[in-house]
Amino acid sequence: MPEETKSRRLKEIIDLQQELSLRSNKQDVGKVFEVLAESHSKRSNTDLAGRNSQNKTVVFPKGDFRIGDYVKVKILRCTAATLIGEAID
């Protein structure tokens, strides 16, 4: 198989996966998940990142929470790779 065909096919697969991931994440907008805060967000030290029970990455404002805390997070928006939300009581 020629290299350009391999590259084109790989791009098609990646694009499809991105589309499917975004579709799946959009279904979680508005839902509340318990998230284990695992680290600071890659983009901001004022946000924490963790995973929900579906093993999806969730980013939310740090507030008074620390790494290791379980936090209830309401999902407000998403990208293909990340759920973005806010901590709730």
CYANA upper distance limits for C-alpha pairs under 8 A (distance plus 0.5 A):
  1 MET  CA      5 THR  CA      7.10
  1 MET  CA      6 LYS  CA      7.32
  2 PRO  CA      6 LYS  CA      7.03
  3 GLU  CA      7 SER  CA      6.72
  4 GLU  CA      8 ARG  CA      6.52
  5 THR  CA      9 ARG  CA      6.56
  6 LYS  CA     10 LEU  CA      6.57
  7 SER  CA     11 LYS  CA      6.66
  8 ARG  CA     12 GLU  CA      6.77
  9 ARG  CA     13 ILE  CA      6.76
 10 LEU  CA     14 ILE  CA      6.67
 11 LYS  CA     15 ASP  CA      6.50
 12 GLU  CA     16 LEU  CA      6.64
 13 ILE  CA     17 GLN  CA      6.66
 14 ILE  CA     18 GLN  CA      6.66
 15 ASP  CA     19 GLU  CA      6.77
 16 LEU  CA     20 LEU  CA      6.69
 17 GLN  CA     21 SER  CA      6.48
 18 GLN  CA     22 LEU  CA      6.59
 18 GLN  CA     80 ALA  CA      6.24
 18 GLN  CA     81 ALA  CA      8.41
 19 GLU  CA     23 ARG  CA      6.71
 19 GLU  CA     80 ALA  CA      7.63
 20 LEU  CA     24 SER  CA      6.68
 20 LEU  CA     80 ALA  CA      8.49
 21 SER  CA     25 ASN  CA      6.58
 21 SER  CA     80 ALA  CA      5.58
 21 SER  CA     81 ALA  CA      7.38
 22 LEU  CA     26 LYS  CA      6.54
 22 LEU  CA     78 CYS  CA      8.05
 22 LEU  CA     79 THR  CA      6.55
 22 LEU  CA     80 ALA  CA      4.40
 22 LEU  CA     81 ALA  CA      7.74
 23 ARG  CA     27 GLN  CA      7.22
 23 ARG  CA     80 ALA  CA      8.17
 24 SER  CA     28 ASP  CA      7.70
 25 ASN  CA     29 VAL  CA      7.54
 25 ASN  CA     78 CYS  CA      6.78
 25 ASN  CA     79 THR  CA      7.72
 25 ASN  CA     80 ALA  CA      7.13
 25 ASN  CA     81 ALA  CA      8.46
 25 ASN  CA     82 THR  CA      8.09
 25 ASN  CA     83 LEU  CA      7.20
 26 LYS  CA     77 ARG  CA      7.93
 26 LYS  CA     78 CYS  CA      6.93
 28 ASP  CA     75 ILE  CA      7.26
 28 ASP  CA     83 LEU  CA      8.40
 29 VAL  CA     74 LYS  CA      8.38
 29 VAL  CA     75 ILE  CA      5.45
 29 VAL  CA     76 LEU  CA      6.06
 29 VAL  CA     77 ARG  CA      6.22
 29 VAL  CA     78 CYS  CA      7.64
 29 VAL  CA     83 LEU  CA      8.32
 30 GLY  CA     74 LYS  CA      6.73
 30 GLY  CA     75 ILE  CA      5.73
 30 GLY  CA     76 LEU  CA      6.46
 31 LYS  CA     74 LYS  CA      6.18
 31 LYS  CA     75 ILE  CA      6.22
 32 VAL  CA     72 LYS  CA      7.01
 32 VAL  CA     73 VAL  CA      5.90
 32 VAL  CA     74 LYS  CA      4.76
 32 VAL  CA     75 ILE  CA      6.78
 33 PHE  CA     52 ASN  CA      6.66
 33 PHE  CA     53 SER  CA      8.12
 33 PHE  CA     72 LYS  CA      6.08
 33 PHE  CA     73 VAL  CA      5.87
 33 PHE  CA     74 LYS  CA      7.03
 33 PHE  CA     75 ILE  CA      8.35
 34 GLU  CA     52 ASN  CA      6.57
 34 GLU  CA     53 SER  CA      7.96
 34 GLU  CA     70 TYR  CA      6.87
 34 GLU  CA     71 VAL  CA      6.00
 34 GLU  CA     72 LYS  CA      4.93
 34 GLU  CA     73 VAL  CA      6.75
 35 VAL  CA     50 GLY  CA      6.38
 35 VAL  CA     51 ARG  CA      5.98
 35 VAL  CA     52 ASN  CA      5.27
 35 VAL  CA     53 SER  CA      8.06
 35 VAL  CA     58 VAL  CA      7.80
 35 VAL  CA     70 TYR  CA      5.97
 35 VAL  CA     71 VAL  CA      5.66
 35 VAL  CA     72 LYS  CA      6.68
 35 VAL  CA     73 VAL  CA      7.27
 36 LEU  CA     50 GLY  CA      5.78
 36 LEU  CA     51 ARG  CA      6.46
 36 LEU  CA     52 ASN  CA      7.47
 36 LEU  CA     67 ILE  CA      8.35
 36 LEU  CA     68 GLY  CA      6.77
 36 LEU  CA     69 ASP  CA      6.39
 36 LEU  CA     70 TYR  CA      5.04
 36 LEU  CA     71 VAL  CA      6.91
 37 ALA  CA     48 LEU  CA      6.74
 37 ALA  CA     49 ALA  CA      6.18
 37 ALA  CA     50 GLY  CA      4.91
 37 ALA  CA     51 ARG  CA      7.79
 37 ALA  CA     66 ARG  CA      7.49
 37 ALA  CA     67 ILE  CA      5.41
 37 ALA  CA     68 GLY  CA      5.85
 37 ALA  CA     69 ASP  CA      6.06
 37 ALA  CA     70 TYR  CA      6.76
 37 ALA  CA     71 VAL  CA      7.61
 38 GLU  CA     48 LEU  CA      7.87
 38 GLU  CA     49 ALA  CA      6.43
 38 GLU  CA     50 GLY  CA      5.30
 38 GLU  CA     51 ARG  CA      8.12
 38 GLU  CA     67 ILE  CA      5.80
 38 GLU  CA     68 GLY  CA      6.57
 39 SER  CA     48 LEU  CA      6.28
 39 SER  CA     49 ALA  CA      5.87
 39 SER  CA     50 GLY  CA      7.16
 39 SER  CA     67 ILE  CA      6.34
 40 HIS  CA     44 SER  CA      7.58
 40 HIS  CA     45 ASN  CA      6.08
 40 HIS  CA     46 THR  CA      8.05
 40 HIS  CA     47 ASP  CA      6.43
 40 HIS  CA     48 LEU  CA      4.82
 40 HIS  CA     49 ALA  CA      6.13
 40 HIS  CA     67 ILE  CA      8.25
 41 SER  CA     45 ASN  CA      6.68
 41 SER  CA     46 THR  CA      8.23
 41 SER  CA     47 ASP  CA      5.81
 41 SER  CA     48 LEU  CA      5.46
 41 SER  CA     49 ALA  CA      5.54
 41 SER  CA     59 VAL  CA      7.12
 46 THR  CA     61 PRO  CA      6.58
 46 THR  CA     62 LYS  CA      5.96
 46 THR  CA     63 GLY  CA      8.25
 47 ASP  CA     59 VAL  CA      7.02
 47 ASP  CA     60 PHE  CA      5.90
 47 ASP  CA     61 PRO  CA      4.74
 47 ASP  CA     62 LYS  CA      5.08
 48 LEU  CA     59 VAL  CA      6.18
 48 LEU  CA     60 PHE  CA      6.07
 48 LEU  CA     61 PRO  CA      6.63
 48 LEU  CA     62 LYS  CA      5.73
 48 LEU  CA     67 ILE  CA      8.07
 49 ALA  CA     57 THR  CA      7.27
 49 ALA  CA     58 VAL  CA      6.06
 49 ALA  CA     59 VAL  CA      4.92
 49 ALA  CA     60 PHE  CA      7.08
 50 GLY  CA     57 THR  CA      6.17
 50 GLY  CA     58 VAL  CA      5.83
 50 GLY  CA     59 VAL  CA      7.11
 51 ARG  CA     55 ASN  CA      5.72
 51 ARG  CA     56 LYS  CA      5.76
 51 ARG  CA     57 THR  CA      5.16
 51 ARG  CA     58 VAL  CA      6.12
 52 ASN  CA     56 LYS  CA      6.11
 52 ASN  CA     57 THR  CA      7.34
 52 ASN  CA     58 VAL  CA      7.38
 56 LYS  CA     81 ALA  CA      8.42
 56 LYS  CA     82 THR  CA      7.46
 56 LYS  CA     83 LEU  CA      7.78
 57 THR  CA     81 ALA  CA      7.68
 57 THR  CA     82 THR  CA      5.70
 57 THR  CA     83 LEU  CA      6.63
 58 VAL  CA     82 THR  CA      6.33
 58 VAL  CA     83 LEU  CA      5.13
 58 VAL  CA     84 ILE  CA      6.19
 58 VAL  CA     85 GLY  CA      7.67
 59 VAL  CA     82 THR  CA      7.63
 59 VAL  CA     83 LEU  CA      6.79
 59 VAL  CA     84 ILE  CA      5.41
 59 VAL  CA     85 GLY  CA      6.80
 60 PHE  CA     73 VAL  CA      7.86
 60 PHE  CA     84 ILE  CA      6.50
 60 PHE  CA     85 GLY  CA      5.59
 60 PHE  CA     86 GLU  CA      5.70
 60 PHE  CA     87 ALA  CA      7.21
 61 PRO  CA     85 GLY  CA      8.36
 61 PRO  CA     86 GLU  CA      6.84
 61 PRO  CA     87 ALA  CA      7.78
 62 LYS  CA     66 ARG  CA      7.80
 65 PHE  CA     69 ASP  CA      6.97
 65 PHE  CA     71 VAL  CA      8.32
 71 VAL  CA     87 ALA  CA      6.98
 71 VAL  CA     88 ILE  CA      8.38
 72 LYS  CA     87 ALA  CA      6.15
 72 LYS  CA     88 ILE  CA      6.23
 72 LYS  CA     89 ASP  CA      7.51
 73 VAL  CA     85 GLY  CA      6.42
 73 VAL  CA     86 GLU  CA      5.79
 73 VAL  CA     87 ALA  CA      4.86
 73 VAL  CA     88 ILE  CA      6.32
 74 LYS  CA     85 GLY  CA      5.76
 74 LYS  CA     86 GLU  CA      5.95
 74 LYS  CA     87 ALA  CA      6.83
 74 LYS  CA     88 ILE  CA      7.14
 75 ILE  CA     83 LEU  CA      6.83
 75 ILE  CA     84 ILE  CA      6.14
 75 ILE  CA     85 GLY  CA      4.56
 75 ILE  CA     86 GLU  CA      7.17
 76 LEU  CA     83 LEU  CA      8.33
 76 LEU  CA     84 ILE  CA      6.44
 76 LEU  CA     85 GLY  CA      5.31
 76 LEU  CA     86 GLU  CA      7.70
 77 ARG  CA     83 LEU  CA      6.84
 77 ARG  CA     84 ILE  CA      5.84
 77 ARG  CA     85 GLY  CA      7.19
 78 CYS  CA     82 THR  CA      6.17
 78 CYS  CA     83 LEU  CA      4.98
 78 CYS  CA     84 ILE  CA      5.94
 79 THR  CA     83 LEU  CA      7.03
